[in-house]
């Protein structure tokens, strides 16, 4: 699966699984390691939202500047203290992604983030491609945009119902499962990148599911064994919202 493409250059899920970096418009991004994941999530708020989410016209203000100003204006008024914190945290985020020490400066062309050598530049021109590629590499998704409030209510209800049948493990619990099943130490698991960790975890779950259904199939003709080999990478990026679609009067009834 392609995660990023520019001209003849492609970055795929195979590259991500093999822990290779991705070059996005001159900026080399590294996969997020499990040991850095919680820190990454602390800064992910700066890359989660598109221009559509923020309701901005990019011809009037670029996305990078808009995010910086909005997160620095908690009460609608720009706070110098919040601005300083925002810029430091964005530098920390880019340092984590590029594995270089990143600083910033404000120019006539907006905010620019660079390393000490000046060989790394993140600005309004490449920020959005870096943002979307980083989300894919970290297995994160932008919040869903709802055209109607009734759609939002429906989606919330079905997700709550679905989570009851398929409880979500905490990140540390996934690390524990992979550590025990793969006979890795916790330190070894934490050196995996997030995509590798989740791939191993999903593969472990697939194996146990296949073995369980195969066992039940020996005593019941109604039980069909699940495939032993499945497409893990595609499944990690699968949008499950289509599985919850209900049409007609049942839609409104479920919202009551």
C-alpha positions in Angstrom: 0.0 0.0 0.0 1.3 3.4 -1.0 1.5 5.9 1.9 3.3 8.7 0.0 4.1 9.3 -3.7 5.9 12.2 -5.4 6.9 11.8 -9.0 8.8 8.5 -9.2 9.3 8.2 -5.5 7.0 6.0 -3.5 6.9 5.1 0.2 4.9 2.0 1.1 3.7 0.0 4.1 6.6 -2.4 3.3 9.1 0.4 3.8 7.4 1.4 7.0 7.4 -2.2 8.3 11.1 -2.4 7.5 11.6 0.8 9.5 12.8 2.9 6.5 12.5 6.7 6.6 10.3 8.6 4.2 11.4 11.7 2.3 8.6 14.2 1.9 9.4 17.2 -0.2 13.0 17.4 1.0 12.3 16.4 4.6 13.3 13.0 5.9 10.7 11.6 8.3 11.4 8.6 10.5 8.9 6.1 11.8 7.7 6.7 15.4 9.2 4.2 17.8 6.9 2.7 20.5 9.0 4.2 23.2 8.3 7.7 21.8 4.6 7.1 21.1 3.1 8.8 24.1 5.3 11.8 23.6 4.3 11.9 19.9 0.6 11.8 20.9 1.1 14.8 23.2 2.1 16.8 20.1 -0.2 15.1 17.6 -2.8 17.9 18.0 -0.7 20.1 15.8 -1.1 17.7 12.8 -4.6 16.3 13.3 -6.6 19.0 11.5 -6.9 20.0 7.9 -7.9 23.4 6.5 -11.5 22.0 6.2 -11.6 21.1 9.9 -10.5 24.6 10.8 -12.8 26.3 8.3 -10.0 28.4 6.9 -9.3 29.7 3.4 -5.7 28.7 2.6 -5.5 31.6 0.1 -5.9 34.0 3.0 -3.8 32.1 5.7 -1.7 29.0 5.3 -2.5 25.9 7.4 0.7 26.0 9.5 0.2 29.6 10.5 -3.5 29.0 11.3 -2.7 26.0 13.6 0.0 28.0 15.4 -2.3 31.0 15.9 -5.4 29.1 16.9 -3.6 26.9 19.5 -2.0 30.0 20.9 -5.4 31.8 21.3 -7.3 29.9 24.0 -9.8 32.7 24.6 -9.8 34.1 21.1 -7.0 36.4 21.9 -3.4 35.7 21.0 -1.3 34.9 24.1 2.5 35.3 23.9 2.9 32.7 26.6 0.8 30.2 24.7 2.5 31.1 21.4 5.9 30.3 23.0 4.7 27.0 24.3 3.1 26.1 20.9 6.3 26.8 19.0 8.4 24.8 21.4 6.1 21.8 21.2 6.0 22.0 17.4 9.8 22.0 17.4 9.7 19.0 19.7 7.3 17.2 17.3 9.5 17.9 14.2 12.6 16.9 16.2 11.0 13.6 17.0 10.0 13.0 13.4 13.3 14.0 11.8 15.7 12.9 14.6 17.3 16.3 14.4 17.3 19.3 16.7 14.7 21.6 15.2 14.3 25.4 15.9 12.0 28.0 14.3 12.1 31.5 13.0 9.5 33.9 11.6 10.0 35.3 8.2 8.2 37.4 5.7 6.9 34.1 4.3 5.6 32.8 7.6 6.9 30.4 10.2 9.9 28.2 9.1 11.2 25.2 11.1 14.8 24.1 10.5 17.8 22.2 11.9 21.0 23.9 13.0 22.7 23.2 9.6 19.8 24.8 7.7 19.4 21.6 5.6 16.0 20.9 6.9 13.1 23.2 6.1 9.5 22.8 7.1 7.2 25.6 6.1 3.8 26.4 4.7 4.6 24.8 1.3 5.4 21.3 2.6 3.7 21.2 6.0 0.4 19.6 4.9 2.1 16.8 3.0 4.3 16.2 6.0 1.3 16.3 8.3 -0.8 13.7 6.3 2.2 11.4 5.8 3.0 11.5 9.5 -0.5 10.6 10.4 -0.3 7.5 8.1 3.1 6.5 9.5 1.7 6.8 13.0 -1.6 5.0 12.3 -3.6 8.1 13.2 -6.6 9.5 11.4 -8.0 13.0 11.1 -11.3 13.5 13.0 -14.3 12.7 10.8 -16.2 15.7 9.5 -19.9 15.5 9.7 -22.2 17.4 7.4 -25.2 16.9 9.8 -25.5 16.6 13.5 -27.6 13.5 13.2 -24.7 11.8 11.4 -22.4 12.6 14.3 -24.9 11.2 16.8 -25.3 8.0 14.8 -21.6 7.5 14.5 -21.0 8.0 18.2 -23.7 5.4 19.1 -22.5 2.7 16.7 -18.9 3.2 17.8 -19.8 2.9 21.5 -21.8 -0.3 20.7 -19.0 -1.7 18.6 -16.4 -1.0 21.4 -18.4 -3.1 23.8 -18.0 -6.2 21.6 -14.4 -5.4 20.7 -12.7 -3.6 23.6 -9.7 -1.6 22.8 -6.5 -2.4 24.6 -4.2 0.3 26.1 -0.9 0.8 24.3 1.0 -0.7 27.2 -1.2 -3.8 27.0 -0.4 -4.2 23.3 3.3 -4.0 24.2 2.8 -6.7 26.8 1.0 -9.1 24.4 3.7 -8.7 21.7 6.5 -9.1 24.3 5.0 -12.3 25.8 4.1 -13.9 22.4 7.3 -13.0 20.6 9.5 -13.7 23.5 10.9 -10.2 23.3 11.9 -8.1 26.3 9.9 -4.9 26.9 13.0 -2.9 25.9 13.1 -4.8 22.5 9.4 -4.2 21.9 9.8 -0.5 22.6 12.4 -0.2 19.9 9.8 -1.3 17.3 8.1 1.4 15.4 4.4 1.8 16.0 3.4 0.2 12.7 5.6 -2.8 13.3 4.2 -3.2 16.9 0.6 -3.1 15.6 1.4 -5.4 12.8 2.9 -8.0 15.2 -0.1 -7.6 17.5 -2.7 -8.1 14.7 -0.8 -11.1 13.4 -0.8 -12.6 16.9 -4.5 -12.1 17.2 -5.1 -13.6 13.7 -3.1 -16.7 14.6 -5.0 -17.3 17.8 -8.4 -16.7 16.1 -7.5 -19.1 13.3 -6.4 -21.8 15.8 -9.6 -21.3 17.9 -12.0 -21.5 15.0 -10.2 -24.5 13.5 -10.6 -26.3 16.9 -14.3 -25.5 17.0 -14.7 -26.6 13.4 -13.7 -30.1 14.4 -16.8 -30.4 16.6 -19.3 -28.2 14.7 -20.1 -28.0 11.0 -21.5 -24.5 11.6 -18.1 -23.1 12.5 -15.9 -22.1 9.6 -12.2 -21.7 10.3 -10.9 -18.2 9.6 -8.0 -17.9 7.2 -4.6 -18.4 8.7 -3.0 -15.7 6.4 -4.7 -12.3 6.1 -3.7 -8.9 4.7 -2.6 -7.3 7.9 -1.3 -4.0 6.4 -4.5 -3.2 4.6 -6.5 -4.1 7.7 -4.6 -1.6 9.9 -5.7 1.2 7.6 -9.2 -0.1 7.0 -12.1 2.3 7.6 -14.7 0.4 9.6 -17.4 3.0 9.5 -18.9 1.5 6.4 -19.7 -1.6 8.4 -22.1 0.3 10.6 -24.3 1.8 7.8 -28.1 1.5 8.4 -30.7 2.9 6.1 -34.3 3.9 6.4 -36.4 4.3 9.5 -34.0 2.2 11.6 -31.5 5.1 11.4 -33.7 7.6 13.2 -35.0 4.9 15.6 -31.6 4.1 16.9 -31.0 7.8 17.7 -34.0 8.0 20.0 
